[in-house]
């Protein structure tokens, strides 16, 4: 089952945000099944699909993203670091 993470960024340099995510993934040796983005309004939403739930949760925690497993409504991980 795919594990989907969405990360919304407003007022952030697109290239820098993407590079930061890519570096994190590379450092962890994680290769998402999909890595896409869409823009609308003042920001951009990155959408990544992971094969392993643990990878999705770790990524969502690291980038304050939303996790949606396709079986329930989207929920936001709220972590203060």
PDB file with one MODEL, atoms N, CA, C and O in Angstrom:
MODEL        1
ATOM      1  N   UNK A   1       0.842  -1.178   0.000  1.00  0.00           N
ATOM      2  CA  UNK A   1       0.000   0.000   0.000  1.00  0.00           C
ATOM      3  C   UNK A   1       0.890   1.246   0.000  1.00  0.00           C
ATOM      4  O   UNK A   1       1.836   1.323   0.784  1.00  0.00           O
ATOM      5  N   UNK A   2       0.606   2.205  -0.853  1.00  0.00           N
ATOM      6  CA  UNK A   2       1.412   3.433  -0.872  1.00  0.00           C
ATOM      7  C   UNK A   2       1.104   4.313   0.338  1.00  0.00           C
ATOM      8  O   UNK A   2      -0.013   4.329   0.853  1.00  0.00           O
ATOM      9  N   UNK A   3       2.103   5.024   0.761  1.00  0.00           N
ATOM     10  CA  UNK A   3       1.990   5.964   1.884  1.00  0.00           C
ATOM     11  C   UNK A   3       2.349   7.338   1.342  1.00  0.00           C
ATOM     12  O   UNK A   3       3.476   7.571   0.905  1.00  0.00           O
ATOM     13  N   UNK A   4       1.384   8.241   1.374  1.00  0.00           N
ATOM     14  CA  UNK A   4       1.517   9.544   0.736  1.00  0.00           C
ATOM     15  C   UNK A   4       1.777  10.627   1.772  1.00  0.00           C
ATOM     16  O   UNK A   4       1.110  10.693   2.805  1.00  0.00           O
ATOM     17  N   UNK A   5       2.752  11.471   1.480  1.00  0.00           N
ATOM     18  CA  UNK A   5       3.066  12.621   2.328  1.00  0.00           C
ATOM     19  C   UNK A   5       2.960  13.875   1.476  1.00  0.00           C
ATOM     20  O   UNK A   5       3.485  13.928   0.364  1.00  0.00           O
ATOM     21  N   UNK A   6       2.280  14.877   2.004  1.00  0.00           N
ATOM     22  CA  UNK A   6       2.222  16.177   1.351  1.00  0.00           C
ATOM     23  C   UNK A   6       2.840  17.221   2.274  1.00  0.00           C
ATOM     24  O   UNK A   6       2.547  17.280   3.468  1.00  0.00           O
ATOM     25  N   UNK A   7       3.698  18.037   1.684  1.00  0.00           N
ATOM     26  CA  UNK A   7       4.372  19.111   2.418  1.00  0.00           C
ATOM     27  C   UNK A   7       4.058  20.409   1.697  1.00  0.00           C
ATOM     28  O   UNK A   7       4.355  20.553   0.511  1.00  0.00           O
ATOM     29  N   UNK A   8       3.464  21.345   2.402  1.00  0.00           N
ATOM     30  CA  UNK A   8       3.091  22.644   1.828  1.00  0.00           C
ATOM     31  C   UNK A   8       4.109  23.683   2.273  1.00  0.00           C
ATOM     32  O   UNK A   8       4.431  23.778   3.458  1.00  0.00           O
ATOM     33  N   UNK A   9       4.611  24.456   1.329  1.00  0.00           N
ATOM     34  CA  UNK A   9       5.558  25.535   1.618  1.00  0.00           C
ATOM     35  C   UNK A   9       5.030  26.818   0.994  1.00  0.00           C
ATOM     36  O   UNK A   9       4.669  26.852  -0.182  1.00  0.00           O
ATOM     37  N   UNK A  10       4.993  27.869   1.800  1.00  0.00           N
ATOM     38  CA  UNK A  10       4.575  29.192   1.346  1.00  0.00           C
ATOM     39  C   UNK A  10       5.724  30.153   1.597  1.00  0.00           C
ATOM     40  O   UNK A  10       6.298  30.188   2.685  1.00  0.00           O
ATOM     41  N   UNK A  11       6.049  30.927   0.579  1.00  0.00           N
ATOM     42  CA  UNK A  11       7.114  31.920   0.727  1.00  0.00           C
ATOM     43  C   UNK A  11       8.492  31.315   0.848  1.00  0.00           C
ATOM     44  O   UNK A  11       9.384  31.910   1.453  1.00  0.00           O
ATOM     45  N   UNK A  12       8.676  30.143   0.280  1.00  0.00           N
ATOM     46  CA  UNK A  12       9.961  29.456   0.341  1.00  0.00           C
ATOM     47  C   UNK A  12      10.515  29.330  -1.071  1.00  0.00           C
ATOM     48  O   UNK A  12       9.762  29.170  -2.032  1.00  0.00           O
ATOM     49  N   UNK A  13      11.818  29.402  -1.185  1.00  0.00           N
ATOM     50  CA  UNK A  13      12.490  29.177  -2.458  1.00  0.00           C
ATOM     51  C   UNK A  13      12.251  27.724  -2.881  1.00  0.00           C
ATOM     52  O   UNK A  13      12.678  26.793  -2.199  1.00  0.00           O
ATOM     53  N   UNK A  14      11.569  27.544  -4.006  1.00  0.00           N
ATOM     54  CA  UNK A  14      11.202  26.214  -4.484  1.00  0.00           C
ATOM     55  C   UNK A  14      12.419  25.307  -4.622  1.00  0.00           C
ATOM     56  O   UNK A  14      12.426  24.186  -4.113  1.00  0.00           O
ATOM     57  N   UNK A  15      13.433  25.789  -5.303  1.00  0.00           N
ATOM     58  CA  UNK A  15      14.625  24.971  -5.553  1.00  0.00           C
ATOM     59  C   UNK A  15      15.317  24.590  -4.250  1.00  0.00           C
ATOM     60  O   UNK A  15      15.780  23.459  -4.099  1.00  0.00           O
ATOM     61  N   UNK A  16      15.388  25.521  -3.318  1.00  0.00           N
ATOM     62  CA  UNK A  16      16.039  25.241  -2.034  1.00  0.00           C
ATOM     63  C   UNK A  16      15.244  24.208  -1.231  1.00  0.00           C
ATOM     64  O   UNK A  16      15.827  23.313  -0.619  1.00  0.00           O
ATOM     65  N   UNK A  17      13.920  24.333  -1.234  1.00  0.00           N
ATOM     66  CA  UNK A  17      13.078  23.377  -0.511  1.00  0.00           C
ATOM     67  C   UNK A  17      13.221  21.983  -1.113  1.00  0.00           C
ATOM     68  O   UNK A  17      13.353  20.999  -0.386  1.00  0.00           O
ATOM     69  N   UNK A  18      13.196  21.902  -2.433  1.00  0.00           N
ATOM     70  CA  UNK A  18      13.330  20.609  -3.097  1.00  0.00           C
ATOM     71  C   UNK A  18      14.706  19.999  -2.828  1.00  0.00           C
ATOM     72  O   UNK A  18      14.815  18.796  -2.593  1.00  0.00           O
ATOM     73  N   UNK A  19      15.741  20.813  -2.862  1.00  0.00           N
ATOM     74  CA  UNK A  19      17.099  20.330  -2.601  1.00  0.00           C
ATOM     75  C   UNK A  19      17.227  19.810  -1.168  1.00  0.00           C
ATOM     76  O   UNK A  19      17.873  18.788  -0.933  1.00  0.00           O
ATOM     77  N   UNK A  20      16.620  20.501  -0.222  1.00  0.00           N
ATOM     78  CA  UNK A  20      16.674  20.072   1.175  1.00  0.00           C
ATOM     79  C   UNK A  20      15.996  18.704   1.343  1.00  0.00           C
ATOM     80  O   UNK A  20      16.520  17.827   2.032  1.00  0.00           O
ATOM     81  N   UNK A  21      14.849  18.532   0.720  1.00  0.00           N
ATOM     82  CA  UNK A  21      14.145  17.245   0.796  1.00  0.00           C
ATOM     83  C   UNK A  21      14.939  16.141   0.124  1.00  0.00           C
ATOM     84  O   UNK A  21      15.040  15.032   0.647  1.00  0.00           O
ATOM     85  N   UNK A  22      15.505  16.447  -1.044  1.00  0.00           N
ATOM     86  CA  UNK A  22      16.287  15.455  -1.778  1.00  0.00           C
ATOM     87  C   UNK A  22      17.519  15.035  -0.979  1.00  0.00           C
ATOM     88  O   UNK A  22      17.864  13.854  -0.946  1.00  0.00           O
ATOM     89  N   UNK A  23      18.182  15.994  -0.336  1.00  0.00           N
ATOM     90  CA  UNK A  23      19.357  15.672   0.487  1.00  0.00           C
ATOM     91  C   UNK A  23      18.974  14.767   1.654  1.00  0.00           C
ATOM     92  O   UNK A  23      19.684  13.811   1.965  1.00  0.00           O
ATOM     93  N   UNK A  24      17.850  15.072   2.296  1.00  0.00           N
ATOM     94  CA  UNK A  24      17.382  14.254   3.415  1.00  0.00           C
ATOM     95  C   UNK A  24      17.129  12.825   2.941  1.00  0.00           C
ATOM     96  O   UNK A  24      17.569  11.866   3.574  1.00  0.00           O
ATOM     97  N   UNK A  25      16.422  12.694   1.829  1.00  0.00           N
ATOM     98  CA  UNK A  25      16.133  11.366   1.276  1.00  0.00           C
ATOM     99  C   UNK A  25      17.413  10.614   0.933  1.00  0.00           C
ATOM    100  O   UNK A  25      17.544   9.432   1.250  1.00  0.00           O
ATOM    101  N   UNK A  26      18.355  11.294   0.286  1.00  0.00           N
ATOM    102  CA  UNK A  26      19.616  10.663  -0.089  1.00  0.00           C
ATOM    103  C   UNK A  26      20.404  10.233   1.138  1.00  0.00           C
ATOM    104  O   UNK A  26      20.963   9.137   1.165  1.00  0.00           O
ATOM    105  N   UNK A  27      20.453  11.094   2.163  1.00  0.00           N
ATOM    106  CA  UNK A  27      21.172  10.761   3.400  1.00  0.00           C
ATOM    107  C   UNK A  27      20.597   9.522   4.073  1.00  0.00           C
ATOM    108  O   UNK A  27      21.333   8.742   4.677  1.00  0.00           O
ATOM    109  N   UNK A  28      19.279   9.340   3.968  1.00  0.00           N
ATOM    110  CA  UNK A  28      18.606   8.186   4.587  1.00  0.00           C
ATOM    111  C   UNK A  28      18.576   6.976   3.663  1.00  0.00           C
ATOM    112  O   UNK A  28      18.178   5.888   4.081  1.00  0.00           O
ATOM    113  N   UNK A  29      18.995   7.152   2.409  1.00  0.00           N
ATOM    114  CA  UNK A  29      18.959   6.062   1.448  1.00  0.00           C
ATOM    115  C   UNK A  29      17.543   5.680   1.041  1.00  0.00           C
ATOM    116  O   UNK A  29      17.266   4.523   0.725  1.00  0.00           O
ATOM    117  N   UNK A  30      16.643   6.672   1.053  1.00  0.00           N
ATOM    118  CA  UNK A  30      15.241   6.435   0.721  1.00  0.00           C
ATOM    119  C   UNK A  30      14.970   6.951  -0.687  1.00  0.00           C
ATOM    120  O   UNK A  30      15.334   8.075  -1.032  1.00  0.00           O
ATOM    121  N   UNK A  31      14.333   6.119  -1.486  1.00  0.00           N
ATOM    122  CA  UNK A  31      13.960   6.505  -2.837  1.00  0.00           C
ATOM    123  C   UNK A  31      12.438   6.411  -2.943  1.00  0.00           C
ATOM    124  O   UNK A  31      11.904   5.314  -3.103  1.00  0.00           O
ATOM    125  N   UNK A  32      11.728   7.545  -2.856  1.00  0.00           N
ATOM    126  CA  UNK A  32      10.273   7.475  -2.928  1.00  0.00           C
ATOM    127  C   UNK A  32       9.815   6.959  -4.293  1.00  0.00           C
ATOM    128  O   UNK A  32      10.499   7.122  -5.303  1.00  0.00           O
ATOM    129  N   UNK A  33       8.642   6.335  -4.290  1.00  0.00           N
ATOM    130  CA  UNK A  33       8.072   5.834  -5.540  1.00  0.00           C
ATOM    131  C   UNK A  33       7.683   6.989  -6.451  1.00  0.00           C
ATOM    132  O   UNK A  33       7.766   6.875  -7.674  1.00  0.00           O
ATOM    133  N   UNK A  34       7.258   8.103  -5.856  1.00  0.00           N
ATOM    134  CA  UNK A  34       6.906   9.308  -6.604  1.00  0.00           C
ATOM    135  C   UNK A  34       7.365  10.531  -5.821  1.00  0.00           C
ATOM    136  O   UNK A  34       7.347  10.533  -4.590  1.00  0.00           O
ATOM    137  N   UNK A  35       7.773  11.565  -6.538  1.00  0.00           N
ATOM    138  CA  UNK A  35       8.156  12.847  -5.942  1.00  0.00           C
ATOM    139  C   UNK A  35       7.673  13.903  -6.918  1.00  0.00           C
ATOM    140  O   UNK A  35       8.269  14.107  -7.975  1.00  0.00           O
ATOM    141  N   UNK A  36       6.591  14.570  -6.555  1.00  0.00           N
ATOM    142  CA  UNK A  36       5.962  15.514  -7.465  1.00  0.00           C
ATOM    143  C   UNK A  36       5.658  16.802  -6.710  1.00  0.00           C
ATOM    144  O   UNK A  36       5.808  16.864  -5.490  1.00  0.00           O
ATOM    145  N   UNK A  37       5.238  17.814  -7.429  1.00  0.00           N
ATOM    146  CA  UNK A  37       4.845  19.067  -6.789  1.00  0.00           C
ATOM    147  C   UNK A  37       3.740  19.727  -7.606  1.00  0.00           C
ATOM    148  O   UNK A  37       3.555  19.446  -8.790  1.00  0.00           O
ATOM    149  N   UNK A  38       3.024  20.603  -6.938  1.00  0.00           N
ATOM    150  CA  UNK A  38       2.028  21.429  -7.619  1.00  0.00           C
ATOM    151  C   UNK A  38       2.050  22.797  -6.975  1.00  0.00           C
ATOM    152  O   UNK A  38       2.285  22.929  -5.774  1.00  0.00           O
ATOM    153  N   UNK A  39       1.807  23.802  -7.772  1.00  0.00           N
ATOM    154  CA  UNK A  39       1.796  25.154  -7.225  1.00  0.00           C
ATOM    155  C   UNK A  39       0.405  25.734  -7.378  1.00  0.00           C
ATOM    156  O   UNK A  39      -0.324  25.433  -8.323  1.00  0.00           O
ATOM    157  N   UNK A  40       0.068  26.557  -6.438  1.00  0.00           N
ATOM    158  CA  UNK A  40      -1.226  27.212  -6.463  1.00  0.00           C
ATOM    159  C   UNK A  40      -1.251  28.249  -5.362  1.00  0.00           C
ATOM    160  O   UNK A  40      -0.823  27.986  -4.239  1.00  0.00           O
ATOM    161  N   UNK A  41      -1.745  29.410  -5.681  1.00  0.00           N
ATOM    162  CA  UNK A  41      -1.731  30.469  -4.686  1.00  0.00           C
ATOM    163  C   UNK A  41      -0.305  30.886  -4.403  1.00  0.00           C
ATOM    164  O   UNK A  41       0.534  30.912  -5.303  1.00  0.00           O
ATOM    165  N   UNK A  42      -0.033  31.210  -3.158  1.00  0.00           N
ATOM    166  CA  UNK A  42       1.282  31.737  -2.815  1.00  0.00           C
ATOM    167  C   UNK A  42       2.345  30.672  -2.553  1.00  0.00           C
ATOM    168  O   UNK A  42       3.485  31.015  -2.239  1.00  0.00           O
ATOM    169  N   UNK A  43       2.003  29.402  -2.675  1.00  0.00           N
ATOM    170  CA  UNK A  43       2.973  28.384  -2.295  1.00  0.00           C
ATOM    171  C   UNK A  43       3.020  27.200  -3.234  1.00  0.00           C
ATOM    172  O   UNK A  43       2.464  27.215  -4.333  1.00  0.00           O
ATOM    173  N   UNK A  44       3.706  26.172  -2.759  1.00  0.00           N
ATOM    174  CA  UNK A  44       3.862  24.939  -3.516  1.00  0.00           C
ATOM    175  C   UNK A  44       3.603  23.769  -2.572  1.00  0.00           C
ATOM    176  O   UNK A  44       3.929  23.832  -1.386  1.00  0.00           O
ATOM    177  N   UNK A  45       3.016  22.707  -3.108  1.00  0.00           N
ATOM    178  CA  UNK A  45       2.797  21.490  -2.339  1.00  0.00           C
ATOM    179  C   UNK A  45       3.631  20.378  -2.962  1.00  0.00           C
ATOM    180  O   UNK A  45       3.511  20.085  -4.152  1.00  0.00           O
ATOM    181  N   UNK A  46       4.478  19.765  -2.141  1.00  0.00           N
ATOM    182  CA  UNK A  46       5.263  18.618  -2.567  1.00  0.00           C
ATOM    183  C   UNK A  46       4.488  17.367  -2.168  1.00  0.00           C
ATOM    184  O   UNK A  46       3.975  17.280  -1.052  1.00  0.00           O
ATOM    185  N   UNK A  47       4.404  16.406  -3.071  1.00  0.00           N
ATOM    186  CA  UNK A  47       3.690  15.150  -2.809  1.00  0.00           C
ATOM    187  C   UNK A  47       4.636  13.994  -3.080  1.00  0.00           C
ATOM    188  O   UNK A  47       5.122  13.817  -4.198  1.00  0.00           O
ATOM    189  N   UNK A  48       4.888  13.215  -2.048  1.00  0.00           N
ATOM    190  CA  UNK A  48       5.776  12.067  -2.171  1.00  0.00           C
ATOM    191  C   UNK A  48       5.022  10.808  -1.805  1.00  0.00           C
ATOM    192  O   UNK A  48       4.207  10.802  -0.883  1.00  0.00           O
ATOM    193  N   UNK A  49       5.297   9.745  -2.533  1.00  0.00           N
ATOM    194  CA  UNK A  49       4.697   8.447  -2.262  1.00  0.00           C
ATOM    195  C   UNK A  49       5.815   7.497  -1.844  1.00  0.00           C
ATOM    196  O   UNK A  49       6.811   7.332  -2.549  1.00  0.00           O
ATOM    197  N   UNK A  50       5.625   6.878  -0.680  1.00  0.00           N
ATOM    198  CA  UNK A  50       6.612   5.953  -0.139  1.00  0.00           C
ATOM    199  C   UNK A  50       6.049   4.537  -0.122  1.00  0.00           C
ATOM    200  O   UNK A  50       4.843   4.341   0.024  1.00  0.00           O
ATOM    201  N   UNK A  51       6.912   3.574  -0.268  1.00  0.00           N
ATOM    202  CA  UNK A  51       6.507   2.170  -0.166  1.00  0.00           C
ATOM    203  C   UNK A  51       6.401   1.748   1.295  1.00  0.00           C
ATOM    204  O   UNK A  51       5.513   0.978   1.658  1.00  0.00           O
ATOM    205  N   UNK A  52       7.299   2.249   2.127  1.00  0.00           N
ATOM    206  CA  UNK A  52       7.342   1.865   3.541  1.00  0.00           C
ATOM    207  C   UNK A  52       6.703   2.948   4.415  1.00  0.00           C
ATOM    208  O   UNK A  52       7.015   4.132   4.289  1.00  0.00           O
ATOM    209  N   UNK A  53       5.819   2.525   5.288  1.00  0.00           N
ATOM    210  CA  UNK A  53       5.143   3.467   6.182  1.00  0.00           C
ATOM    211  C   UNK A  53       6.135   4.226   7.050  1.00  0.00           C
ATOM    212  O   UNK A  53       5.971   5.427   7.263  1.00  0.00           O
ATOM    213  N   UNK A  54       7.163   3.548   7.555  1.00  0.00           N
ATOM    214  CA  UNK A  54       8.151   4.187   8.423  1.00  0.00           C
ATOM    215  C   UNK A  54       8.845   5.333   7.696  1.00  0.00           C
ATOM    216  O   UNK A  54       9.079   6.385   8.291  1.00  0.00           O
ATOM    217  N   UNK A  55       9.177   5.147   6.420  1.00  0.00           N
ATOM    218  CA  UNK A  55       9.818   6.205   5.635  1.00  0.00           C
ATOM    219  C   UNK A  55       8.888   7.407   5.506  1.00  0.00           C
ATOM    220  O   UNK A  55       9.324   8.552   5.625  1.00  0.00           O
ATOM    221  N   UNK A  56       7.601   7.139   5.261  1.00  0.00           N
ATOM    222  CA  UNK A  56       6.623   8.219   5.127  1.00  0.00           C
ATOM    223  C   UNK A  56       6.485   8.996   6.429  1.00  0.00           C
ATOM    224  O   UNK A  56       6.470  10.227   6.418  1.00  0.00           O
ATOM    225  N   UNK A  57       6.386   8.295   7.536  1.00  0.00           N
ATOM    226  CA  UNK A  57       6.241   8.956   8.838  1.00  0.00           C
ATOM    227  C   UNK A  57       7.492   9.769   9.160  1.00  0.00           C
ATOM    228  O   UNK A  57       7.390  10.908   9.616  1.00  0.00           O
ATOM    229  N   UNK A  58       8.662   9.197   8.929  1.00  0.00           N
ATOM    230  CA  UNK A  58       9.911   9.923   9.201  1.00  0.00           C
ATOM    231  C   UNK A  58      10.005  11.195   8.363  1.00  0.00           C
ATOM    232  O   UNK A  58      10.401  12.249   8.862  1.00  0.00           O
ATOM    233  N   UNK A  59       9.638  11.090   7.084  1.00  0.00           N
ATOM    234  CA  UNK A  59       9.690  12.259   6.207  1.00  0.00           C
ATOM    235  C   UNK A  59       8.682  13.318   6.670  1.00  0.00           C
ATOM    236  O   UNK A  59       9.009  14.503   6.727  1.00  0.00           O
ATOM    237  N   UNK A  60       7.478  12.896   6.993  1.00  0.00           N
ATOM    238  CA  UNK A  60       6.449  13.832   7.463  1.00  0.00           C
ATOM    239  C   UNK A  60       6.901  14.533   8.735  1.00  0.00           C
ATOM    240  O   UNK A  60       6.676  15.733   8.890  1.00  0.00           O
ATOM    241  N   UNK A  61       7.524  13.814   9.633  1.00  0.00           N
ATOM    242  CA  UNK A  61       8.042  14.421  10.863  1.00  0.00           C
ATOM    243  C   UNK A  61       9.124  15.445  10.545  1.00  0.00           C
ATOM    244  O   UNK A  61       9.117  16.555  11.078  1.00  0.00           O
ATOM    245  N   UNK A  62      10.046  15.067   9.680  1.00  0.00           N
ATOM    246  CA  UNK A  62      11.187  15.937   9.365  1.00  0.00           C
ATOM    247  C   UNK A  62      10.767  17.229   8.685  1.00  0.00           C
ATOM    248  O   UNK A  62      11.388  18.271   8.892  1.00  0.00           O
ATOM    249  N   UNK A  63       9.707  17.166   7.865  1.00  0.00           N
ATOM    250  CA  UNK A  63       9.312  18.335   7.079  1.00  0.00           C
ATOM    251  C   UNK A  63       7.927  18.870   7.435  1.00  0.00           C
ATOM    252  O   UNK A  63       7.337  19.641   6.678  1.00  0.00           O
ATOM    253  N   UNK A  64       7.419  18.456   8.589  1.00  0.00           N
ATOM    254  CA  UNK A  64       6.108  18.926   9.078  1.00  0.00           C
ATOM    255  C   UNK A  64       5.043  18.763   7.994  1.00  0.00           C
ATOM    256  O   UNK A  64       4.300  19.691   7.673  1.00  0.00           O
ATOM    257  N   UNK A  65       4.996  17.558   7.447  1.00  0.00           N
ATOM    258  CA  UNK A  65       4.065  17.260   6.375  1.00  0.00           C
ATOM    259  C   UNK A  65       2.808  16.577   6.870  1.00  0.00           C
ATOM    260  O   UNK A  65       2.658  16.273   8.053  1.00  0.00           O
ATOM    261  N   UNK A  66       1.912  16.347   5.928  1.00  0.00           N
ATOM    262  CA  UNK A  66       0.656  15.646   6.186  1.00  0.00           C
ATOM    263  C   UNK A  66       0.759  14.245   5.614  1.00  0.00           C
ATOM    264  O   UNK A  66       1.252  14.050   4.504  1.00  0.00           O
ATOM    265  N   UNK A  67       0.292  13.277   6.376  1.00  0.00           N
ATOM    266  CA  UNK A  67       0.333  11.892   5.954  1.00  0.00           C
ATOM    267  C   UNK A  67      -1.073  11.425   5.626  1.00  0.00           C
ATOM    268  O   UNK A  67      -2.006  11.650   6.397  1.00  0.00           O
ATOM    269  N   UNK A  68      -1.223  10.773   4.477  1.00  0.00           N
ATOM    270  CA  UNK A  68      -2.526  10.271   4.071  1.00  0.00           C
ATOM    271  C   UNK A  68      -2.321   8.853   3.548  1.00  0.00           C
ATOM    272  O   UNK A  68      -1.668   8.648   2.525  1.00  0.00           O
ATOM    273  N   UNK A  69      -2.879   7.887   4.251  1.00  0.00           N
ATOM    274  CA  UNK A  69      -2.667   6.491   3.852  1.00  0.00           C
ATOM    275  C   UNK A  69      -3.734   5.968   2.904  1.00  0.00           C
ATOM    276  O   UNK A  69      -3.734   4.786   2.559  1.00  0.00           O
ATOM    277  N   UNK A  70      -4.641   6.836   2.483  1.00  0.00           N
ATOM    278  CA  UNK A  70      -5.660   6.440   1.531  1.00  0.00           C
ATOM    279  C   UNK A  70      -6.858   5.759   2.168  1.00  0.00           C
ATOM    280  O   UNK A  70      -7.861   5.553   1.486  1.00  0.00           O
ATOM    281  N   UNK A  71      -6.800   5.400   3.443  1.00  0.00           N
ATOM    282  CA  UNK A  71      -7.903   4.725   4.115  1.00  0.00           C
ATOM    283  C   UNK A  71      -8.686   5.657   5.016  1.00  0.00           C
ATOM    284  O   UNK A  71      -9.768   5.306   5.487  1.00  0.00           O
ATOM    285  N   UNK A  72      -8.151   6.832   5.258  1.00  0.00           N
ATOM    286  CA  UNK A  72      -8.795   7.763   6.172  1.00  0.00           C
ATOM    287  C   UNK A  72      -8.516   9.184   5.711  1.00  0.00           C
ATOM    288  O   UNK A  72      -7.621   9.405   4.895  1.00  0.00           O
ATOM    289  N   UNK A  73      -9.268  10.144   6.221  1.00  0.00           N
ATOM    290  CA  UNK A  73      -8.998  11.536   5.851  1.00  0.00           C
ATOM    291  C   UNK A  73      -7.582  11.933   6.253  1.00  0.00           C
ATOM    292  O   UNK A  73      -6.987  11.381   7.178  1.00  0.00           O
ATOM    293  N   UNK A  74      -7.080  12.900   5.528  1.00  0.00           N
ATOM    294  CA  UNK A  74      -5.737  13.399   5.790  1.00  0.00           C
ATOM    295  C   UNK A  74      -5.641  13.967   7.196  1.00  0.00           C
ATOM    296  O   UNK A  74      -6.572  14.612   7.678  1.00  0.00           O
ATOM    297  N   UNK A  75      -4.541  13.731   7.835  1.00  0.00           N
ATOM    298  CA  UNK A  75      -4.293  14.296   9.154  1.00  0.00           C
ATOM    299  C   UNK A  75      -2.883  14.871   9.169  1.00  0.00           C
ATOM    300  O   UNK A  75      -2.012  14.447   8.409  1.00  0.00           O
ATOM    301  N   UNK A  76      -2.685  15.820  10.028  1.00  0.00           N
ATOM    302  CA  UNK A  76      -1.412  16.527  10.083  1.00  0.00           C
ATOM    303  C   UNK A  76      -0.622  16.069  11.291  1.00  0.00           C
ATOM    304  O   UNK A  76      -1.132  16.036  12.411  1.00  0.00           O
ATOM    305  N   UNK A  77       0.616  15.720  11.051  1.00  0.00           N
ATOM    306  CA  UNK A  77       1.524  15.401  12.145  1.00  0.00           C
ATOM    307  C   UNK A  77       1.978  16.715  12.758  1.00  0.00           C
ATOM    308  O   UNK A  77       2.498  17.580  12.053  1.00  0.00           O
ATOM    309  N   UNK A  78       1.793  16.870  14.028  1.00  0.00           N
ATOM    310  CA  UNK A  78       2.177  18.118  14.682  1.00  0.00           C
ATOM    311  C   UNK A  78       3.329  17.841  15.631  1.00  0.00           C
ATOM    312  O   UNK A  78       3.137  17.326  16.732  1.00  0.00           O
ATOM    313  N   UNK A  79       4.494  18.181  15.200  1.00  0.00           N
ATOM    314  CA  UNK A  79       5.685  17.968  16.007  1.00  0.00           C
ATOM    315  C   UNK A  79       6.393  19.301  16.189  1.00  0.00           C
ATOM    316  O   UNK A  79       6.624  20.026  15.221  1.00  0.00           O
ATOM    317  N   UNK A  80       6.730  19.614  17.408  1.00  0.00           N
ATOM    318  CA  UNK A  80       7.509  20.809  17.695  1.00  0.00           C
ATOM    319  C   UNK A  80       8.923  20.359  18.000  1.00  0.00           C
ATOM    320  O   UNK A  80       9.167  19.610  18.945  1.00  0.00           O
ATOM    321  N   UNK A  81       9.831  20.821  17.197  1.00  0.00           N
ATOM    322  CA  UNK A  81      11.234  20.452  17.404  1.00  0.00           C
ATOM    323  C   UNK A  81      12.051  21.659  17.691  1.00  0.00           C
ATOM    324  O   UNK A  81      13.261  21.552  17.894  1.00  0.00           O
TER     325      UNK A  81
ENDMDL
END
